[in-house]
Amino acid sequence: MTRRRSRKATWGCLTVMLLFAAVCCAAPISGAISAVVALQSAARDDGGIADGGTAADIPPRMLTAYKNAVQQVGKYVPKCQGMRWPILAGIAKVESNHAIGRTIADNGDIRPRIYGVLLNGSGAGGNTTAFPDTDGGKWDGTATGERAVGPFQFLPSTWEAIGKDANGDKTADPHNADDAALGAAVYLCRNGRDLTKQSQLEAAILQYNHSTEYVANVLGWIDQYTAAAEDPDLKNVSRTVRTVLEAALSQRGVPYSWGGGSTNGPSTGICCSPSGKSGTNITGFDCSGLALYAYAKAGIQLPRTAAAQAGAGKRIPPSLGTSALKAGDLVFYADAPGRDATIYHVGIYLGSGQMVNAARPGTVVRLDAVNAMSGYAGGARLL
């Protein structure tokens, strides 16, 4: 246990004309999307990373433990390659939601302790196999059987084999964030795995929990946290531009949701995109929803759709090329560049040829090259 054509929209009414052949920014059919609280781990549908790809859903002390484990694992598995904190975060997200709701002391101790279901074969919690007690209740609090323990949910027998003292208190404790993270790193690195290779990373996760659904779930979170770990340099921009960019960047890893996003953050989208993908069960952003949110953080109110947002600032004509763009500009894409009515997509220019982008259904907010979308239609400068 150890988962494009142009569009016109009339807001606030039930009858809306949308001429679709795009993949991105829709106007909600019955008016403005109701605001929802930014994704929080304690109350959300696990549709994406909580309020941001900056690992905002990870308690700082847990994130420190993951990073420390990466630094120490080489002492125990020197041939291991590619261990990164997003890997550990992906496991811990699925296993215990980063121990959110618990108190994490400065030394890493987690209280109250985290226990899994009693593995007695009763079927409760999905367990169908009985595991006899191996630790006399030392780690799992019961001598009547086994249950997984700590933020990484190790069985006591597994912990006895791989547990490590990471914080120097001379005790390898699965209920300690540092020890547990290092133990997980050692376990995943066994046999000197090269985790930079997808096949070996998948094998390591499968070893952790023999479920293909589990592997896919963890890999999804690893991808999101990996995006979170790649922070661009924003030193040479104004404070207002930085505010917009940081807000957009903070949402990396949040799922694309057709019609999703408000000034308050991610929200449940609508049905359906031109490709038939529904956002009704996905909490996240579409392209214009992301722009709406990021600019609101700087006190700038934008219209809801990409085509309307093109009229909100000083237009940068496509004839000037992408070199005319500056950090913080909106970047537009159209079926017929030069005709703003055909704009189907918007991104937020980051610099160096990159933009923060909510691209299409099935993806997450991420960094893309400005030439990743077809039909470059110039930009708009509001800052």
N, C-alpha and C positions, 0 to 999 in steps of 0.2 A: 504494500500500500504505500505500501512500503512494498482529458476531453478536445438621331440628332433633328429637321425642319424646324422652323421657328415656332414660337409659341406666344400666345396672348392670354392673359389671365385676368379675370375680374375677381377681386377679393371680396369676401364677405357675402357671397351668395352661393346658392347651391348649383347654379348653372354656370359653368366655366368652359370657355373654349380654349383647348390646348392642342396646338398642331404639333404633334410629336414626331421626331425621328432622332431624338437626343438620348443621352444617357444620364443626365445629371439633375438639373435644378428645376423642381416643380413648385407650383403654387398650390398650397393645400386647397382642397375642393370646397370646404365649408368655412373658409376664413383662416385667420391666423392660427398657427399651431399653438395650442395651449402650452404655456411654459411648464417645464418640469424641473425638478431639482437636478442639479448636476449629478451624474452617476456616482453613487456612493456604494461601497462594497456591502454595507449592511442592509441596503434596501434598493435592489435593482435586479434586472433580469439577466445579469452576467452577459449582456450584449457587448461589452467592451470594457476597456480600462477605465477605472473610476476617475472622473474629472481630469483625465489627461494622461498623455503618454509620457509625462515627466515622472512617472512612477509615483504620482500623487496618492495612489491607493495603498502604498506600502508604508507602514510605520517607519520613521527614520531609523529607529534602532534595529529593525529587521533588515533594512537595506544595508546598514553597516555590517551586519552579520554576514550577509551574502557576499559582500565585497571582501571582507576579511577572509572568508573561507577560500575564495579564489586565490588570495595571496599565500595561503598556507598549504593548500592541497598538494603542491609539488613536493613537500617534505615527505609525504606519505606515499604518493604515487608519482614518482619523478618522471615517468614516461608518458604521463597523461598530457594531452594537448587540447587546447581549445576550451577549457573550462571558463565560463563567463558568468557574471552575476545574473543576467537574464535567464540562464538555464535553471539556476537555483530558484529564482523568483517564480518561474513558470511552474515548477514542482510545488513550491509552497503555496502558490495561489490556489491550485487545485486541491491540495491536501488540507489546508487550514485557513485559507484566505488571509495569509500572513499574520496569523494570530490576532487579527483585529478583534477588539472587544476585551482582550486580555491586557493586563499590566505587564509591561516589559521593563524590568529594572535596568539600571546602568550596567550591571554585570552580565545582563542578558537573560537572567532568570524570568520565566514566563509564569504568571499566576493569574487566575487559577490554571492548573495544568490542563492540557488538552488530551482527552482520551477518546479513542474510537469506540465503536460498539464492541461488546463482548463477543468474541468469536467462538461461539458454542454450538454452531450449526443450526441455530433456531430459525434462521431465515431473516431475523431482524436486521435491518440495515443492509440486507443483501448478502449476509454471510450464510453459507450453506455447509461449511466445513468446520468442524470443531478443532481448535488448537489448544493442546494442554498447556497448563501454566509452566513457565520456565524461569521466572524470576521471583517467585514467592510474593509477588505484588510490589516489589521494590520500585519498578518504574510505572507499572500500569494500575497500581492501587488495588489489585485483587489477586488472590491466589486460587480462584475458582476457574481460571482460564486465561487466555491471552487477549489483549486488545492493543491496538496501535497507539502510539504515544507521541506527544510533542508536535511542533509545527510541521515536521516532515513525516509524521505518522509512521514511525518505525515499529515493527514488532520488537519486543524486548530481546528475543533471541537474535534477531538481526543486529540490533544495537550492540549487543555484547561482542559481536564479531567485528564491527566497523566503527564503533563509537570512539571519538577523539576529544581530548581536552583542548579546546581552542582558546579559552580565556585565561589559562594559567592558574586555575584554582585547584588543580590536581584531581578534578573529578570530571569524567566524561558523562554529561547529563543530557539526555534527549529532550528535557524540558528547558534547556538553556539555548537561546537563539544562536549563540556562537558555536557551541558544540554541535548542535543539531545540523546547522548549515555546513559545517566542515564534514560531519559524518556523511551527509548527503553527497557532498562533492567527492569524497573518497569512494563512496558506493558507486556513483555514476562513472567514476574514472577507472574502475577496476580493470585489470589486465592492460593498463596503459592505453586506454582508448584515445582515439583522435576525434574529439567532438566537433572539429571543424568539418568533418565529413558527415553528411546528412544520414547516411546509413548507420554509422556508428552512434550518432546521437539518438536516432530512433531506437536502436538496439538497447542503449543504456536506459532510456525511458521505459521501454517494454520490460526490461528486467526489473525496474522499480515497481511496475504494476502491469501484469500480463493482460493488457486490454488494448486493442487497436483504437477504440474510442477514447480511452485515456490518453494514449500517445498523441492523437490528433488534438485533443483539448490542450494538453501541455505545450505542444508545438505552437499552437495558436497564440498562447500567452507569451512564449519565448519570443516569437516574432514581434509582438507588440512591445515587450520590454526592450528588445534590441533596438527598435526604432526610438524608444525613449532614451536610450543611452547615447545616441548620436546627436549631440547638441552643437549646432552651428555657432560660429563666432559672430556676436551681435555688437561688438565694441564700437564700431564706427558708424552707428546710426543714432538718430535723435531719440530722446526719451519716448516720444509718442510713437515713433515707428517701432521702437523696441517693444513697447506695450502691445501693439497689434501683433507683431511677429511672435512674441513669447506666448501670447494667448493662443494663436493658431498652432504653434509648435507643441503647446501643452496637450493638444488633442490628438497627437499622433497615436495611432493604435486604436482610436475609437472607430467603430464600424461605419461604413457608408449606409445611410438610410434615406431612401427616396422621400423628399419632403421633410426630412429631419433637421433639427437645429433651430434654436431661438437665441435671443440676446442673453438668455440665462444659461445656455449650454446645450448639450445633447438632448434631443427629445425623440419620441416615437414618430416615425414617418407616416406616409400615406400609401395608398395603392393606386396605381402601379406605374412602374417605369416603362418606357417603350419596349424594353426587352422582357417585360412581364414580371419583373421582380418587385415584390411588395416590401414596403418599409414599415408596414403596420405593426409588425412584431419585433422591430429592430430599433433600439435606442441609439441614436447617433446623429450624423450630419450628412446633408448633401452639400454640393459645392457652394451654393449661395448661402446656405444656412451657416456654414463655417465662416464665410466672410462676414455675415451679419453678426455673429458672435464675437469674432476677433476685433472688429472695428468698434463694437459697443464697449469693449473694455477701455477704449481710448475716448469714449464719449461721443462717438460718431454713429448716427443712426443711418442705416442703409435700407433701401427697399428690399423686398424678399427675393426677387428673381434676378438671375444673372443679367438678363437683357436690361432690366430697369436699373441695376447697379451701374451699368456702363454710363448712365447719364448723371451719376451722382458726383462726379469730380471732373477734373480737367482731363479731357480725352487725349490719349497718346495714340496717334493714328498708326495703323499697322505698317504703313509705308516706311516708317522710321526704323522698323526692325526691332528685335528684342533688345538690342544694345541701348535703346532709349529708356529702358525700364530702370527704375530705382527700387531699392528695398522698400517694401510696404505698399507698392503699387498693386492694384488689381490687374490681373491678366485675363484677357477674354479670348474666346474661341467661337467661331461662327460658321454656319453653312456657306455664307457669302460674305467673307471679310470685307469691310467697308459699309455693310448694311447692318446696323446695330440690331435691327428687329430680328435678325437671324442668329443672334448670339445664343449659344446653347450651353456654355460652360464658363466658369470663372475659377481662377486660382489666386493665391496671394504670393507675390514675388518676394523671394528671399534674398536674391543676389546670386552672382556666379552661375547664372543660367538655371537656377532652381526655383521651384515654387512649392508652397505647402498646398496640398491637393487632396480633395475628396473626389476621387476619380469616377467611380461607377459602382453599381451594386456588386457585392462580393468582395470588395476591397476595404481597406481601412484608411483613415487619414494618414498621409505619408508625404515624403519629399519626392518630387518628380522633376525631371528636366522640363523646361518650358516648351520644348518641342515634342513632349510626350503626347500632347493632344493635337488633333488636326485642325486646320483653319484658323491660324493665329490672327486675331482681330484687334491687336493693340492692347492698350491698357487704360487705366484711369488713375489719376493721382489725387488723393484726398488729404495727404499729409504734408 
